[in-house]
Amino acid sequence: MNEVDKDQRIAIVGLGKLGGILLRAFLDQRLVTPDRVTATVHHESNAEARTGTYGLPVSTDNVDAVQNADIVLLCVKPAGVRAVCEELAPVMADKLLISVAASVTTADIEEHLGDVPVVRAMPNTPSVIGSGMTALSSGRFATDRHLALARSLFDAVGRTVVLDEKHMDAVTGLSASGPAFIYVVLESLAEAGVKVGLPRDVATLLAAQTTLGAAGMVLESGSHPALLKDEVTTPAGCTIDGLLELEEGGLRVTLIKAVVKAAHRASEL
Ligand SMILES: NC(=O)c1ccc[n+]([C@@H]2O[C@H](COP(=O)([O-])OP(=O)(O)OC[C@H]3O[C@@H](n4cnc5c(N)ncnc54)[C@H](OP(=O)(O)O)[C@@H]3O)[C@@H](O)[C@H]2O)c1
């Protein structure tokens, strides 16, 4: 059980925003074919609509959807996990459960499912364009092979990292909430471009591509961001004037506090 093979079936319980992003990415990457996937939602009307959207069976019957699956991807809201696990417990033998629910521990899930292998995943929404960031950790009964299988799914939609579960709330605050923080930074840069005379669409393009390029420099060079910043800061040039404004505005401390607050909130959900 190292990679998803073509005979394995996946059930997505909770085909909402994140479940839909992951399903779309798995289908686009040909990790699974639609005839190997079943999915569920809460409302009957959404089941009908999503059957049409994804071209595979979406119902409101969790037990039926999971019955023949090898891998169950649990994508309901944290508050719904307990009820769904209680419902699924009788049909979970020999299946791997992967949960993306923020703040729900593998131990919480094992309490309802018994000795079922559980992997906890914390992905983010850029998974939809193959640029996701997912942290994974395994529960008591998940083997390295289960973890490798889960990893192969999320590798298909971006980068993955395996961490001790104690870090999952921190991951939620940084990479799961992070896209929203970066959108605000990006929006502000674009707004600044408009202020200095650029058309809005050009300003947004410049801001987004600059953000992408800077992130790529950090990932590809492996250099500390401070070093990369120093390299583009000419003595008495323009960039240092901008950096001074950032320091005066408290950008660093504001971003740090945003991640800390989001991580703290994740521990309370
Ligand atoms: N969004 C993110 O960026 C992100 C990132 C990492 C992790 N997560 C985690 O992903 C999970 C889902 O978040 P989301 O933003 O995708 O929420 P969402 O859009 O509200 O999706 C939740 C889905 O669960 C369905 N559902 C509710 N109760 C159910 C039940 N008893 N049986 C089957 N399906 C049920 C809902 O059905 P209806 O559509 O019919 O209401 C909905 O489709 C959360 O636990 C969250 O912590 C989200």
PDBQT file of the ligand as one rigid body, heavy atoms in Angstrom, charges set to zero:
ROOT
HETATM    1  N1  LIG A 301     -10.999  25.009   3.313  1.00  0.00    +0.000 N 
HETATM    2  C1  LIG A 301      -9.701  24.867   3.633  1.00  0.00    +0.000 C 
HETATM    3  O1  LIG A 301      -8.828  25.626   3.207  1.00  0.00    +0.000 OA
HETATM    4  C2  LIG A 301      -9.273  23.726   4.503  1.00  0.00    +0.000 A 
HETATM    5  C3  LIG A 301      -7.912  23.462   4.645  1.00  0.00    +0.000 A 
HETATM    6  C4  LIG A 301      -7.523  22.361   5.410  1.00  0.00    +0.000 A 
HETATM    7  C5  LIG A 301      -8.485  21.591   6.049  1.00  0.00    +0.000 A 
HETATM    8  N2  LIG A 301      -9.798  21.902   5.935  1.00  0.00    +0.000 N 
HETATM    9  C6  LIG A 301     -10.787  21.061   6.621  1.00  0.00    +0.000 C 
HETATM   10  O2  LIG A 301     -11.618  20.497   5.626  1.00  0.00    +0.000 OA
HETATM   11  C7  LIG A 301     -12.896  20.216   6.195  1.00  0.00    +0.000 C 
HETATM   12  C8  LIG A 301     -13.967  20.715   5.225  1.00  0.00    +0.000 C 
HETATM   13  O3  LIG A 301     -13.839  22.106   5.077  1.00  0.00    +0.000 OA
HETATM   14  P1  LIG A 301     -14.556  22.824   3.851  1.00  0.00    +0.000 P 
HETATM   15  O4  LIG A 301     -14.073  24.225   3.857  1.00  0.00    +0.000 OA
HETATM   16  O5  LIG A 301     -14.425  22.005   2.607  1.00  0.00    +0.000 OA
HETATM   17  O6  LIG A 301     -16.084  22.765   4.373  1.00  0.00    +0.000 OA
HETATM   18  P2  LIG A 301     -17.435  22.668   3.510  1.00  0.00    +0.000 P 
HETATM   19  O7  LIG A 301     -17.274  23.312   2.182  1.00  0.00    +0.000 OA
HETATM   20  O8  LIG A 301     -18.543  23.118   4.402  1.00  0.00    +0.000 OA
HETATM   21  O9  LIG A 301     -17.600  21.083   3.243  1.00  0.00    +0.000 OA
HETATM   22  C9  LIG A 301     -18.087  20.195   4.190  1.00  0.00    +0.000 C 
HETATM   23  C10 LIG A 301     -18.899  19.155   3.443  1.00  0.00    +0.000 C 
HETATM   24  O10 LIG A 301     -19.316  18.161   4.369  1.00  0.00    +0.000 OA
HETATM   25  C11 LIG A 301     -20.629  17.777   4.034  1.00  0.00    +0.000 C 
HETATM   26  N3  LIG A 301     -21.236  17.146   5.205  1.00  0.00    +0.000 N 
HETATM   27  C12 LIG A 301     -21.654  17.721   6.374  1.00  0.00    +0.000 A 
HETATM   28  N4  LIG A 301     -22.136  16.767   7.215  1.00  0.00    +0.000 NA
HETATM   29  C13 LIG A 301     -22.021  15.579   6.556  1.00  0.00    +0.000 A 
HETATM   30  C14 LIG A 301     -22.349  14.244   6.876  1.00  0.00    +0.000 A 
HETATM   31  N5  LIG A 301     -22.899  13.917   8.059  1.00  0.00    +0.000 N 
HETATM   32  N6  LIG A 301     -22.091  13.281   5.974  1.00  0.00    +0.000 NA
HETATM   33  C15 LIG A 301     -21.539  13.565   4.770  1.00  0.00    +0.000 A 
HETATM   34  N7  LIG A 301     -21.202  14.831   4.391  1.00  0.00    +0.000 NA
HETATM   35  C16 LIG A 301     -21.444  15.817   5.278  1.00  0.00    +0.000 A 
HETATM   36  C17 LIG A 301     -21.303  19.052   3.622  1.00  0.00    +0.000 C 
HETATM   37  O11 LIG A 301     -22.458  18.743   2.856  1.00  0.00    +0.000 OA
HETATM   38  P3  LIG A 301     -23.408  19.890   2.218  1.00  0.00    +0.000 P 
HETATM   39  O12 LIG A 301     -22.592  20.442   1.074  1.00  0.00    +0.000 OA
HETATM   40  O13 LIG A 301     -24.611  19.164   1.756  1.00  0.00    +0.000 OA
HETATM   41  O14 LIG A 301     -23.648  20.889   3.302  1.00  0.00    +0.000 OA
HETATM   42  C18 LIG A 301     -20.189  19.702   2.817  1.00  0.00    +0.000 C 
HETATM   43  O15 LIG A 301     -20.248  19.277   1.475  1.00  0.00    +0.000 OA
HETATM   44  C19 LIG A 301     -12.943  20.883   7.558  1.00  0.00    +0.000 C 
HETATM   45  O16 LIG A 301     -12.831  19.894   8.557  1.00  0.00    +0.000 OA
HETATM   46  C20 LIG A 301     -11.729  21.785   7.575  1.00  0.00    +0.000 C 
HETATM   47  O17 LIG A 301     -11.157  21.860   8.868  1.00  0.00    +0.000 OA
HETATM   48  C21 LIG A 301     -10.217  22.932   5.158  1.00  0.00    +0.000 A 
ENDROOT
TORSDOF 0
